[in-house]
Each structure stands twice: as structure tokens, then as C-alpha cells.
């Protein structure tokens, strides 16, 4: 049998502006008609301006935040979310011009 699937609605700001050297919060809130399970996962991706490839920069799974060990963000990121409050936000410190691009928040709530 096929298990029913319920959508998760994810909300982010369309554009976020920051100043070089400052910090910025990338907010990600979500809503689901289903109970938020312990297996919820949140992944942030970054696609630099003018490139086609996106890289995973942050992952939350099994109740733990993980900062991916790639790219220029690894030393400058902070988990600011709380899945129980339907929040998957992150903070990036020490903004650099190369941080300009598209950030995507992906939320999965199994089963």
C-alpha cells in the first residue's frame, strides 16, 4: 500500500539584506497538518550568484544541528531554529561579498 502524504508548507523571506562583516538571520518557518515527528530534518542549501550548483551548508537531523564541512560558511554559522516551534532558522556571522546568492530551506517530516 501507499502511505498518504501531507504537504509541509515552508516560509522564508524573499530577500534578505546584510552588511559585510555583520550577521544575518535566515528565517525558515514551516507548517504541517501532521504532528512534527522526532525524525524531522531541515537542510539549508546555498547557490552562489552566477553559478548553477548548490551546496548543502547546514543539516538538522535526529535532534542535532550539523554544519556541513564545506564552503566558506562552516566557521560562521549558528543554528537558531526550534523544530517544535516549526522554526528552522540559521544565522550567518561575518558576512562576506561572496555570500551573495540563493539560500534554500528544505524541511522533511517523515513518515
N, C-alpha and C positions, 0 to 999 in steps of 0.2 A: 504494500500500500504506500501511497504518497502522503507524507505528513503535510498538514496545512502550513502555509507560510503567511506571516503577518509582516507588513512593512514597518521599517523604522524610519521615521522622519528625522532628518539631520538638518540642523540650522547653523549657519555660520554667517559672519559678516561678509558682505560682498567685497568690500575693500577695507584694508587696514593700513594706516599710515604710521610710520615711525621715524625717529630721528637717529642718524648714525651715532652709535655709542650708547643709546638709550635701550630700554626694554619695551617689549610689546606683548600683550596677551592676545593669543589667537583663540577666540572662543568657539566652542563646539557644543551645542546643546542638542539633545535628541528626545524624541517622544515615541513611545510604542504602547499599543493597547495591551501588550503582554507584560507579564512580570519580568523585571530585569534579572536575568539569571547570573549565577556566580561565574559562568563561563563567558560573560560579555567580553568582547575585545574591541579595542579602539586603536586605529592605525592612522598616523599622520604621514602624508607624502608631500614632497617638495619637488616642483618643476621649475628650474631656473628660467628666468625670462630669456626668450630666444632659443630655448632648447626643446627637444621633443621628449626626452627621457625624464621620468620622475623617479626619485629615490625615496625609500622609506626612511624617515628620520626619527620616528617615535612609535612605540607599541605598548599598549596596556593589555595584559592578559593574566588570567588566574590571580587577580587581585594585586598585581605588581606592575609598576611602570618600568619600561625598558627604553633607554635612549640608544638608538642604533649607533653602532661604532663606525659610521661612515660620514663623509661630508664635513662641512665646517660647523655644524650645529652641536656636535656631541658634547662639547665643553660648555655650551651656552644655553642649554635647555633645562626647563623645570616643569614638572607635572603640576598642574593647578586644578585638575578635574576631580570629580567625585561621581562615579557611575551611579551610586544610589540616589544622587540628586540629578541624574540624567545630564551630567556635565563631563565633557571630555577635553577641556581646555588645556593649553600649554602656554608657557611663557618663553620667549626667546630674549636673552640678555645680550648686551653689547652688539647691537645691530650693525651690520656692515652693508655697503652698497651691493655686494653680491647676494644678499638675502632677498633681493627683489625677485618676485616670481609668484607662482601659484601654489598655495598650500591647500591640501585636501584632507578632510577628516572623514574616515570610514569607520562605521560602527556596525558590529555584528553581535546579535543576541541569540545564541543557539538555545534550544534545539531549533 
